[in-house]
Amino acid sequence: MTLTEIDAKLTGLATKYHIRDAALLAGRLLLSILFLHEGVTLATHFDAAARAMAAQGVGLPLFVATLALQLGAGLAIATGLLTRLGAIGLGLFCLATAMLFHTDFASQNELLHFEKDLAIAGGMFVLTVASAGRLSLDRLVVAYLQKRRRDREMLAALQAVESHAWVGEVKLPV
């Protein structure tokens, strides 16, 4: 068996058992846990966190926006609803965090945080391209909207038939 045949067989098995979608779900959950945990921690210790952020030069409006981004985009990625938008937001957030707060490369800890933020941003941008997969609310919303569009088209076609019964041939969009 050649490498191409092995690859084709593995791809077929992955498709059959929805491994891609399960991997996307696992990846989404693992990425979102970081932001949801941090967002909940900041929210439950709001006053202390706001003071600590102020000491870093981050004002209250930006702190609240950060908190909303972490919770909102974290939930979006976890549930698979507006996944791409949440992933872009958190990817850009991670890049900004790395560039603004972790630039003391003389400190091994700061370098590690810089690299971690870049890696997470990379994962978010990959998720942006890959989308949420089948195991997501995005898929359910799209299916619902497509059904509504088909129903409206069918209704419009039936109304056209009723109002123009004297016209020879009418083609329904089926």
N, C-alpha and C positions, 0 to 999 in steps of 0.2 A: 504494500500500500504506500503510495507516494505522499509527500507532505501536503500536496494540494488536495488529495482525496481525504486525508485525515482532517484537514481544515474544513472541508466541505461537510464531512460527517459531524464534526463538533458544532459547526454553525447550525446544522439541521437540528441537532439535539437541543441546542440552546434556544432555538426558535420554538421548537415543539413544547418545551417545558417552561417557556417564558423566563429564562434565566436573566436575560437582559433587563426585563422589567423588575424582577426581584432584586437584581444588583442595583438598579437605579433607586428603588425604594430604600434599600439598606444604606446606600450612599447619602440619599437625601436626609434620612433620619440621623445618621452619624454627623453630618455637617450641621444640621439644625440644632442638635442637642447643645452644642457649644454656645450658640447665640441665645437660645431659649434659657439655658441655665444662667448665663451672664445677665440677661435682661431681667429675669425674675429676681436674681440676687441684688441687682442695682435698684429695682423697684421696691423690694422689701426693706432695703437700707437706704432709702432715697436721700435723706438729709446728709448722712455721713458720706455717701457716694458723691452727692453734689458738691460738698465741701472739698473732697479729695480731687474731683475734676477741676474745681475752681483753682486749686493749688497748682494744677498742671496748665492753667491758662484757658480752660474750657468753661465758657459761661453757661448759665442755666438753660437758655434756649437750645444751645447745641447739645447739652447733656440730655435734655428731654427728647430732642430729635434722635439722638443716638439710642436712647432707651426704646423709643417707638420703632426705630429701624430694626433693632435686634429682635424685639418681640414680634413685630408684624412680619418682617421678612423671614424670620425663623419659623413662624407658623405657616407662612406661605410655602416654604420649602418642605416642611414636614408633611403637610397635607397634600401637597401637589396642586395647590390652587394659586395661579399666577406665579408659577415656579420661576419662569425665566426672569420676570421683573424682580422678584426677591433675590435671585442669585446675582443678577447684575448689581443691585444695590449693595448687597453684602460683599461682593467681590471688590467693588470700588471702595467700600468702607475699609476693607482689610488692606488694600493698597495705601490708602490715606493714613491709616493707623501705623503701618510699617514706616512710611516716609516721614511722618511727623513725630512719632514717639519712640521709635526704636532705631536710632541712628548712631548711638554710641558703640561703634564696633570694637572698641577696646575692651568692652565688657562682653564676656562670653554669653552671659544671660541675655543681654540686649540683642546680640547677633542671632541667638537662637529664636527670640521672639520675632525679629525681623524676618528670618527665613520661614518661620511658622506662618506668619501673616501672608507672605508671598505664596506659600504652598496652599493655604486655604483659599486665597484669591484665585489661584489656578484651578482648584476644584470647583469653585463657583462658576468660573467662566466655562469650564467643561460642561457643567450642568446646564448652563445657559444654552449651549449648542445642542446637547443631548436631549433636553426637555425632561419632563417628569416621568415619562413612560406610561404604560397602561394602568398601572396601579396608582391612580391619582385622581383628585377631584377635577383637574383640568380636563381630563378625558371625558368625565361624566358631563361637565358643562358643555363641552363642544358637541357631544352626542345629542344632548338636549336641544341645543340651539339649532343643530342641523335638522332635527326632527320637526321643530317649530317652523323652520324655513320651508321644508317639504310640505307640511300641513297647509301653510299659507298659500303656497303655489297651487296645491290641489284645490283649495277652496276658491281661489281666483279663477282657476280653469272651470270649475263647476258653475260658478256664477256667470262666467262668460257664455257657457253653453245655455244656461237658463235664459239669459237676457238676449241672446241671439239665436234662438231656436230655429229661426228661419234660414240661418246661414248653413250652407251645404255641409262642409266637413270641418270638424274641430278636432285638433290633436291635443290630447291630454299629456302633460309632462310626467310620464310614468317611466 
